[in-house]
Amino acid sequence: MRFLIYLSLFLGLISSAFASDEWQGFAEPFPIRDAIRIEHVLMLATDGGMRYRTSEGDFLFTSEKGLETSVFYGVAMVNGTAYAISEYGLVARYVGDSWVVENRSFLSRKSRVIPGMVASAENILVIPFEDVIAFFDVSTKSSIISLERVANVSLSLSPPERIEIRGDSLFVSTVRGSFVRVMDWKNLAADKRLADPETWKPVETCVACWDSLHVVVGGKTLTDSVLYRDGVSRIRWVLEGKDFTYLVGPSEIFKYENGQLKDLSKHEIYQLGSAYEVRALPKGGAIAASPSGSIALSDGSIWSEPIVMYNGLGNDVEAYANRMKVLSVLDDGVLLYHVWGMGLFVYRGLGNEPHYFLTPWIESCMEQFADHYSVTVGTTEAPDGSGFLAGISVEKGKYSLLYITKDGDVSCATGIGSTTRAGPLVAKRDGDDWVVYVSARESFDVFAIGALDVIRIPAPSKNGGRLVGVERKTIASIDNRTPVDLALNEKDGVLWLVTTSGVGYMELDQDTVRKPVSMNGLQGAEYTSLDLDPHGNLWIGSSNRGAYRLEVRRESFDTLSVTQYTSRNGLLADNVSDVAVDKKLGMVWFTHENGVSRYRRNDLRDASVFMTDSAEAKVKAYPIPFRPTVFPYLTIDNISEGARVDIYNRGGSLIWSFAGKDVHGGKVEWDGNGKNGKLVAPGVYYYVVRTSQKTVKGKILVVH
């Protein structure tokens, strides 16, 4: 519950804490693939990014910090500067509190770097791949050569197993033996025989040998049990310094000082690991689920410790394979969750308090996929907020629809589907009825033949909480493929859907799913997920090409402009399993196999509630006083998107104006400049926010 307190404190402040258009990645920095020490600092290459660790602090650099990716297999020091090498050989240099990519040429080879084996001498990085050994000159930021053979050994058949630099000699060990070559490190590019395999000599010496049975510091063997597992050392790198030693393993970091060990392994900021699904919370923030059966909550900057949902059992491989969308959350924090085969679970307090456990052998109307085995691929909130809806798949027959109240009462519409399996679903009100849109599929395979089922149900509140009088019609999907995700835009009267290979829409007063005519830039991706922002723009996740933002153009659903986002833009990874738009805080969330990404921009906030009689937040300006030399912007917040914002000086002259897209998201940012492009003089200024129905005025004090 501690996180819920933190969440409530942060939600009121978060919009002022972030800059516009900001990415952030969240990952667990394990396993550790390589490690170096820079005085008191550890620089660690991990599958979750480059980790900067000291005994006092912990920071993780991911793709948005200039790295363009988040999986790193090597790190080395050259002339006092740290260099990071990614899984596929991207070379980045550490500069201040960020990273700069120096070279991408190795990426096109699509060959992996061998973890923990990058070495350096003078200006040269030696980078062992699975099929070559590459030599990279940091002074010219270019590759010198990639060796395919060492002596009589083809490295594509017998990859390097260990590499070690000793003075002017480079030692390489393979399964077919160990070899050495003398190197002129200062003039390596001029070495005319560098590509000659005959210049390597066989040796019997042990190359980069690691004592797997002992941890030795300063000649003393440490016997602390935490350093060993089953008699084998957990420590791979012993990094000694003047006052203390760092002991690092794939999953462990210890500081050894004055005979004492301090465990520095835990990464506090994000501990959920892999995440397959994310949902925006009604009051702001997000909740994400891991395949292993845990959830965690975030306000956009911090994450709660994972909550284990059901005895540590999760959806495992089925989560990704079936594009499961089984997290649903109501305004009061009641949550529905499904574990493959085990049943549905209702929780209070955003997952902190188990409330009800629903299974076919308890609820008689609930269908079984097999004996004592239930399967749900999609759930959604009931249109009136009274509970949840879930599709229940069957092995034979037709799928069922389940209505679950907050108190765990269950009603079933059995066998109403057009297929045996039900995928993701969404629902809306239509007068006294509910309309539920269900992804129907012939099998759990997300590439399966499928359709869109439109199910009309009289609101259960009119029928004693029961699902009765159900009607269904089935509409052909894109290329007859099952939708893997759906999103409703009730304001514009359209349902959007994605299959693994296409995007489609259905206007709600029609019965036809169409493909947009123009979507230039949206090709070759396998789609996984879909959500809509407050302006009706589509945010689409893909399994292989990152994410896309599709903006409706020319007042037609048939013409969409496309913007692609990848790890080079700030995504943690290019595999996106789910996407969710937080309209409260103005963020879009993406889940990946190695964590979660978050992207913030002003126009993602829903500003329709601002400047209304029921608005909780009032128009405000901050910081006051405004010091342009200290703060880059003065923010005027909580304004209606249809508003015009004018700033005047004390004499009533207009200094600056905002309108149209400038006020998307209900917030404008003034840099302190006037129409002439120069910083305004110190003094008192006034802002006026006008809509067709309301005017709000305020005072600004500018101080230099």
PEJOJO-V697594 format. One record per residue. N is the residue number from 1. PHI is phi in radians with two decimals (* if undefined). OMEGA is omega in whole degrees, 0 to 359 (none if undefined). D_LAST is the distance of its C-alpha to the last C-alpha in whole Angstrom. Layout:
N	PHI	OMEGA	D_LAST
N	PHI	OMEGA	D_LAST
This chain:
1	*	180	44
2	-0.99	181	41
3	-1.10	181	39
4	-1.11	177	39
5	-1.18	177	37
6	-1.02	182	35
7	-1.07	181	35
8	-1.13	178	34
9	-1.22	186	31
10	-1.38	187	29
11	-1.06	180	30
12	-1.31	185	28
13	-1.90	194	25
14	-1.14	182	26
15	-1.15	179	24
16	-1.51	184	21
17	-1.44	185	22
18	-1.74	170	23
19	-1.44	176	22
20	-1.15	178	24
21	0.87	183	27
22	-2.27	176	27
23	-1.77	170	31
24	-2.61	178	32
25	-1.89	179	35
26	-2.19	180	37
27	-2.62	171	41
28	-1.54	185	43
29	-1.42	178	43
30	-2.56	350	46
31	-1.22	175	49
32	-1.40	184	48
33	-1.71	181	49
34	-2.80	184	48
35	-2.64	170	46
36	-2.34	178	45
37	-2.04	175	43
38	-2.12	187	40
39	0.99	183	40
40	-1.59	186	39
41	-1.77	169	38
42	-1.72	172	41
43	-1.98	190	40
44	-2.10	173	42
45	-1.55	184	44
46	-2.37	176	45
47	-1.28	179	46
48	-1.93	180	42
49	2.28	176	40
50	-1.64	185	39
51	-1.74	179	39
52	-1.90	189	36
53	-2.19	169	38
54	-2.22	179	38
55	-1.24	181	39
56	-1.82	186	36
57	-2.48	183	34
58	-2.58	179	36
59	-2.45	181	34
60	-2.06	175	35
61	-1.64	175	35
62	-2.06	191	36
63	-1.01	185	36
64	-1.27	179	33
65	-1.66	175	31
66	1.61	185	33
67	-1.48	178	36
68	1.18	174	38
69	-2.79	184	40
70	-2.30	179	41
71	-2.00	185	44
72	-2.19	184	45
73	-1.94	182	48
74	-2.63	174	47
75	-2.59	182	44
76	-2.61	178	45
77	-1.86	176	43
78	-2.27	178	43
79	0.89	176	42
80	1.42	180	40
81	-2.05	180	38
82	-1.49	176	39
83	-2.13	179	41
84	-1.93	180	41
85	-2.09	183	45
86	-1.36	181	45
87	-0.93	182	48
88	-1.94	169	49
89	1.70	170	48
90	-1.12	182	44
91	-1.93	180	42
92	-2.22	182	39
93	-2.01	180	37
94	-1.44	181	34
95	-2.31	179	31
96	1.10	180	28
97	-1.89	180	28
98	-2.59	181	30
99	-2.23	177	33
100	-2.20	178	34
101	-1.28	180	37
102	-1.68	185	39
103	-2.80	178	42
104	-2.11	190	44
105	-1.10	182	47
106	-1.27	185	49
107	-1.06	183	48
108	-1.15	180	51
109	-1.31	180	54
110	0.99	176	53
111	-1.97	184	55
112	-1.43	170	53
113	-1.29	176	52
114	-1.44	188	54
115	-1.04	170	52
116	1.28	186	51
117	-2.14	177	53
118	-1.17	181	50
119	-2.24	182	51
120	-2.53	174	49
121	-2.70	184	50
122	0.91	180	48
123	-1.69	190	46
124	-1.88	167	49
125	-1.76	174	48
126	-1.76	187	52
127	-2.06	179	52
128	-1.46	174	55
129	-1.78	180	55
130	-1.20	184	58
131	-2.35	179	60
132	-2.58	167	59
133	-2.02	183	57
134	-1.78	176	54
135	-2.03	186	52
136	-2.10	180	49
137	-1.67	183	47
138	-1.25	181	43
139	-1.25	178	43
140	-1.78	180	44
141	1.02	184	43
142	-2.52	177	46
143	-1.38	176	50
144	-1.52	182	53
145	-2.92	172	55
146	-2.15	183	57
147	-1.45	178	60
148	-1.65	181	62
149	-2.37	170	65
150	-2.20	187	65
151	0.96	181	69
152	-1.70	185	71
153	-1.85	172	69
154	-1.44	184	67
155	-1.24	176	64
156	-1.24	177	64
157	-1.63	180	67
158	-2.29	185	66
159	-1.08	175	62
160	-1.03	177	61
161	-1.76	178	61
162	-2.63	177	60
163	-2.36	178	58
164	-2.63	174	57
165	-1.80	175	56
166	-2.20	181	58
167	1.08	181	57
168	-1.64	183	58
169	-2.05	175	60
170	-1.93	179	59
171	-1.81	179	61
172	-2.29	178	62
173	-1.99	175	64
174	-2.25	178	66
175	-1.15	181	68
176	-1.77	176	71
177	2.21	180	70
178	-1.95	185	67
179	-2.47	181	67
180	-2.40	175	65
181	-2.51	175	64
182	-1.37	184	62
183	-2.07	170	59
184	-1.69	190	57
185	-1.02	183	54
186	-1.27	183	52
187	-2.30	187	54
188	-1.10	182	55
189	-1.11	181	54
190	-1.61	180	57
191	-1.31	185	60
192	-1.22	182	62
193	-1.84	183	64
194	-1.05	181	61
195	-1.49	184	63
196	-1.41	181	66
197	-1.14	181	67
198	-1.29	180	70
199	-1.40	177	68
200	-1.63	181	67
201	-2.06	177	70
202	-1.22	177	71
203	-2.41	178	70
204	-1.77	185	71
205	-1.13	177	68
206	-1.39	183	66
207	-1.76	177	63
208	0.81	184	59
209	-1.25	181	62
210	-2.14	178	60
211	-1.39	185	62
212	-1.37	184	62
213	-1.89	185	64
214	-2.37	170	62
215	-2.01	187	58
216	-2.01	177	58
217	-2.22	180	56
218	1.00	179	56
219	1.46	181	60
220	-1.84	176	60
221	-1.46	179	61
222	-1.45	184	59
223	-2.00	181	61
224	-1.01	187	59
225	-1.10	182	60
226	-1.20	181	56
227	-1.52	185	57
228	-2.31	172	60
229	-2.40	182	61
230	0.95	177	65
231	1.42	181	65
232	-1.90	181	63
233	-1.11	173	60
234	-1.55	186	56
235	-1.72	180	54
236	-1.84	182	54
237	-2.17	174	52
238	-1.88	187	52
239	-1.98	185	49
240	-1.46	176	49
241	-2.38	184	47
242	-1.14	188	47
243	-1.89	182	46
244	-2.75	183	47
245	-2.20	171	48
246	-1.65	176	47
247	-2.03	189	50
248	-2.22	173	49
249	-2.23	181	52
250	-0.99	182	51
251	-2.23	188	50
252	-2.32	170	49
253	-2.39	177	47
254	-2.18	169	48
255	-1.86	180	47
256	-1.90	183	49
257	-2.57	179	49
258	0.92	177	51
259	1.34	182	54
260	-2.04	177	52
261	-1.83	174	51
262	-2.11	182	47
263	-1.43	179	47
264	-1.97	190	44
265	-1.21	191	45
266	-1.13	175	44
267	-1.82	191	41
268	-1.30	192	39
269	-1.19	182	37
270	-2.58	185	40
271	-2.27	184	43
272	-1.34	182	45
273	1.36	180	46
274	-1.07	181	47
275	-2.35	182	47
276	-1.85	185	49
277	-2.54	177	47
278	-2.47	177	44
279	-2.30	174	43
280	-1.29	179	40
281	-1.44	184	40
282	-0.99	182	40
283	-1.72	179	37
284	1.86	184	35
285	1.71	184	36
286	-2.55	174	39
287	-2.24	182	42
288	-2.20	181	44
289	-2.11	178	48
290	-1.81	178	49
291	-1.08	183	53
292	-1.39	174	54
293	1.82	177	54
294	-2.17	173	50
295	-2.21	174	47
296	-2.56	183	43
297	-2.03	179	40
298	-2.45	172	37
299	-1.70	182	34
300	1.94	179	32
301	-2.29	177	31
302	-2.21	179	34
303	-2.16	173	38
304	-1.27	170	40
305	-1.15	182	43
306	-1.02	176	46
307	-1.84	178	48
308	-1.34	190	52
309	-1.49	184	53
310	-2.56	175	57
311	0.91	178	59
312	1.34	178	57
313	-1.57	180	59
314	-2.35	181	56
315	-1.51	171	57
316	0.83	185	57
317	-1.14	181	58
318	-1.14	182	59
319	-1.01	180	55
320	-1.41	186	54
321	-1.08	184	58
322	-1.87	180	58
323	0.90	185	54
324	-1.13	176	54
325	-2.26	192	52
326	-2.06	174	53
327	-1.66	174	50
328	-2.40	186	49
329	-2.35	176	47
330	-1.66	184	47
331	-1.01	184	44
332	-1.59	176	46
333	1.54	174	46
334	-1.28	189	49
335	-2.25	174	50
336	-1.98	183	53
337	-2.52	180	54
338	-2.20	172	57
339	-1.96	184	58
340	-0.89	177	61
341	1.50	189	64
342	-1.73	180	63
343	2.32	181	62
344	-1.89	185	59
345	-2.28	177	57
346	-1.86	181	55
347	-2.18	169	53
348	-1.81	175	50
349	1.03	179	47
350	0.93	175	46
351	1.69	183	49
352	-1.42	185	49
353	-2.19	175	52
354	-1.01	185	55
355	-2.13	179	57
356	-2.46	177	59
357	-2.11	186	61
358	-2.03	179	63
359	-2.42	180	66
360	-1.08	182	69
361	-1.45	173	71
362	-1.85	179	69
363	-1.67	189	69
364	-1.12	183	72
365	-1.47	185	71
366	-1.41	183	68
367	-1.22	174	70
368	-1.84	173	70
369	-1.30	172	70
370	-2.55	181	72
371	-0.98	179	74
372	0.94	185	71
373	-2.64	180	68
374	-2.13	182	66
375	-2.37	174	63
376	-2.24	178	60
377	-1.78	181	58
378	-2.45	171	56
379	-2.34	176	55
380	-2.71	178	52
381	-1.34	174	51
382	-1.13	185	54
383	-1.03	180	52
384	-1.71	179	52
385	1.29	183	51
386	-1.45	183	54
387	3.01	188	55
388	-2.43	172	55
389	-2.12	180	57
390	-2.51	173	59
391	-1.62	182	61
392	-1.96	183	64
393	-1.44	179	66
394	-2.31	178	69
395	-1.33	178	72
396	-2.32	182	74
397	1.67	182	74
398	-2.26	183	71
399	-1.16	180	67
400	-2.03	175	66
401	-1.99	184	63
402	-2.04	172	62
403	-1.98	184	61
404	-2.14	178	59
405	-1.38	177	58
406	-1.02	182	55
407	-1.59	174	58
408	1.53	174	60
409	-1.25	187	63
410	-2.18	170	64
411	-2.31	184	65
412	-2.09	167	67
413	-1.86	191	68
414	-1.42	173	70
415	1.14	185	71
416	-1.60	185	69
417	-1.32	177	67
418	-1.62	182	68
419	-2.39	178	68
420	-1.33	186	69
421	-1.97	175	65
422	-2.05	177	62
423	-1.72	178	59
424	-1.05	182	55
425	-2.58	174	55
426	-2.40	184	53
427	-2.55	177	54
428	-2.59	173	53
429	-1.48	171	54
430	-2.53	187	56
431	1.16	179	58
432	-1.58	182	60
433	-1.89	166	60
434	-1.87	173	58
435	-2.05	183	58
436	-2.01	179	58
437	-1.85	187	57
438	-2.14	171	59
439	-1.34	179	59
440	-1.65	181	63
441	-2.47	182	64
442	-1.35	177	67
443	-2.61	179	66
444	-1.27	180	63
445	-1.02	182	63
446	-1.23	175	59
447	-1.64	188	61
448	-1.26	169	64
449	-1.09	181	65
450	-2.86	183	64
451	-2.68	176	63
452	-1.96	175	61
453	-1.64	175	62
454	-1.94	187	61
455	-1.99	179	63
456	-1.85	184	63
457	-2.36	169	63
458	-1.00	182	63
459	-0.91	181	61
460	-0.98	180	62
461	-1.08	178	61
462	-1.53	186	64
463	-2.34	176	67
464	1.13	179	66
465	1.43	184	64
466	-1.78	171	66
467	-1.59	179	66
468	-2.37	177	69
469	1.16	185	69
470	-1.34	174	67
471	-2.17	180	68
472	-2.37	167	67
473	-2.31	184	66
474	-1.99	185	66
475	-2.11	181	64
476	-1.09	178	64
477	-1.59	178	61
478	-1.15	179	59
479	0.92	180	62
480	1.04	178	64
481	-1.70	181	62
482	-1.21	173	60
483	-1.15	177	57
484	-1.71	173	55
485	-2.85	183	52
486	-2.36	176	51
487	-2.61	182	48
488	-1.71	170	49
489	-2.04	184	46
490	-1.22	180	48
491	-1.03	181	45
492	-1.71	175	47
493	1.19	183	50
494	-2.53	172	51
495	-1.89	175	51
496	-1.79	177	50
497	-2.56	172	52
498	-2.26	165	52
499	-1.76	179	55
500	-1.10	186	55
501	-2.16	184	56
502	-2.71	178	54
503	-2.09	179	52
504	-2.51	178	53
505	-2.50	175	53
506	-2.34	173	55
507	-1.19	192	54
508	-1.17	177	55
509	-1.66	179	58
510	-2.24	183	60
511	-2.17	181	62
512	-2.39	173	61
513	-1.60	182	58
514	-2.09	170	57
515	-1.61	172	55
516	-1.01	183	52
517	-1.31	185	53
518	-2.17	175	50
519	-2.51	183	48
520	-1.03	180	48
521	1.77	181	46
522	-1.94	184	48
523	-2.50	170	51
524	1.32	181	53
525	-1.78	171	51
526	-1.83	189	53
527	-1.46	185	51
528	-2.20	193	50
529	-2.85	187	48
530	-2.74	168	46
531	-2.65	183	44
532	-2.08	175	42
533	-1.69	186	38
534	-1.07	181	37
535	-1.71	179	38
536	1.42	177	41
537	-1.33	180	40
538	-1.62	171	43
539	-2.03	188	42
540	-2.13	175	45
541	-1.70	177	45
542	-2.32	183	48
543	-1.42	189	50
544	-2.46	185	49
545	-2.30	178	47
546	1.36	184	44
547	-2.30	182	42
548	-2.31	169	42
549	-1.98	181	40
550	-1.95	182	42
551	-1.85	179	41
552	-1.22	183	43
553	-2.04	173	43
554	1.01	178	45
555	0.97	181	45
556	-2.38	177	48
557	-1.25	183	49
558	-1.50	182	51
559	-2.14	183	48
560	-2.18	172	45
561	-1.54	190	42
562	-2.07	171	42
563	-2.15	181	39
564	-1.79	176	40
565	-2.17	179	39
566	-2.27	178	40
567	-1.11	177	39
568	-1.27	176	38
569	-1.58	182	35
570	2.54	175	35
571	-1.05	178	38
572	-1.08	179	39
573	-2.72	181	43
574	-1.52	173	44
575	-1.62	182	47
576	-2.05	181	45
577	-1.62	179	48
578	-2.72	180	46
579	-2.45	179	43
580	-2.54	180	41
581	-1.77	175	38
582	-1.63	184	36
583	-1.36	180	35
584	-1.37	183	34
585	-1.78	178	31
586	1.36	181	31
587	-2.41	170	33
588	-2.15	186	36
589	-1.95	179	38
590	-2.35	177	41
591	-1.82	183	43
592	-2.44	177	45
593	-1.19	178	48
594	-2.06	175	45
595	2.59	186	43
596	-2.38	172	40
597	-1.94	176	37
598	-2.35	180	34
599	-2.17	180	32
600	-1.95	172	30
601	-2.69	188	28
602	-1.00	188	27
603	-1.32	175	30
604	-1.54	178	33
605	-1.42	175	32
606	-1.54	183	34
607	-1.66	184	32
608	-1.16	182	35
609	-1.53	184	35
610	-1.37	178	32
611	1.03	173	31
612	-1.92	181	35
613	-1.14	182	37
614	-1.71	184	38
615	-1.10	177	34
616	-1.34	183	33
617	-1.75	180	29
618	-1.63	176	27
619	-1.07	181	25
620	-2.61	176	21
621	-2.14	180	18
622	-2.71	355	16
623	-1.41	175	13
624	-2.16	0	12
625	-1.21	180	10
626	-1.69	178	8
627	-1.93	185	6
628	-1.01	180	7
629	-1.39	180	7
630	-1.91	180	9
631	-1.83	183	11
632	-1.18	184	12
633	-2.47	162	13
634	-1.70	182	13
635	-1.85	170	17
636	-1.92	195	19
637	-2.10	175	23
638	1.13	179	26
639	-1.87	178	27
640	-1.21	181	30
641	-1.15	179	31
642	-1.48	186	32
643	-1.43	169	29
644	-2.05	181	27
645	-2.05	179	23
646	-2.08	176	21
647	-2.04	183	18
648	-2.10	171	18
649	-1.49	186	16
650	-1.12	179	17
651	-1.47	178	19
652	1.59	178	21
653	-1.41	180	20
654	-1.26	182	20
655	-1.73	183	17
656	-2.78	179	19
657	-2.37	174	22
658	-2.28	177	23
659	-2.81	177	27
660	1.09	183	30
661	-1.16	179	30
662	-1.07	184	26
663	-1.87	175	26
664	-1.03	181	29
665	1.51	175	29
666	1.32	182	27
667	-2.63	173	24
668	-2.16	181	21
669	-2.25	181	18
670	-1.82	183	15
671	-1.54	177	13
672	1.56	180	10
673	-1.63	175	13
674	-1.64	182	15
675	-1.09	180	19
676	-1.43	179	18
677	1.42	181	17
678	-1.88	180	13
679	-1.10	181	10
680	-1.22	179	10
681	-1.28	175	8
682	-1.04	178	6
683	2.54	182	9
684	-1.68	177	12
685	-2.26	182	14
686	-2.28	173	17
687	-2.02	178	19
688	-2.26	178	23
689	-1.90	185	25
690	-2.14	165	28
691	-2.12	179	32
692	-1.17	185	35
693	-2.09	187	36
694	-2.59	174	32
695	-2.26	178	29
696	-2.19	181	26
697	-2.08	178	23
698	-2.74	184	20
699	-1.97	178	17
700	-2.20	174	13
701	-1.88	179	10
702	-1.72	181	7
703	-2.20	177	4
704	-1.69	none	0
